[in-house]
Amino acid sequence: MAKLENPLKMEHLRSVDFAQDHLWDAKLMDKNKNPIGRFTDWFPATSVVENLATLNNHEIEGFISTYSVPLSSSEFTIDLSFYDDVEHSITYWISDWINNGILNGGQAISTAESAKRLLQIRKFTAQHELLSDKIYWVIPDGPLDFEGHSEAGSHEYNMTFKVLGVHTSVGH
């Protein structure tokens, strides 16, 4: 952090309420906003990485310098880590979504319109007031792997989702 020599600047810094990593929650839902299995009031997500903006630049070679100019954006993704219950409710729901809802048992691939599901990401202030509430249309991207171990412990899964669009957005 930069050195602050002026006491007035230090007081300003102390007055800022900085964002905290734990003030969020997530919920995965079907197209009708029905939560998964027993997770109707909460979802056991442990971490989320929500891509908020992506800018790709184009480099132009000048006489003795290189310059960058904005060119495009790319797909947004959301990485979600979560625990599952003993019945594997979430992982069976996601694997059924992929294998039957998208790949149709290996017979055909569904359209994005019929394959998409909802993923809600909410953020809160330190006083637990709702700061933002976004519900994304998503499809899974990549593998959903089960990994067992011989010792006891909770089972955590990771899944990446491609964002197809925003269903609703409240707040910032």
Order of alpha helices (4+ residues) and beta strands (2+ residues): alpha-beta-beta-beta-beta-beta-alpha-alpha-beta-beta-beta
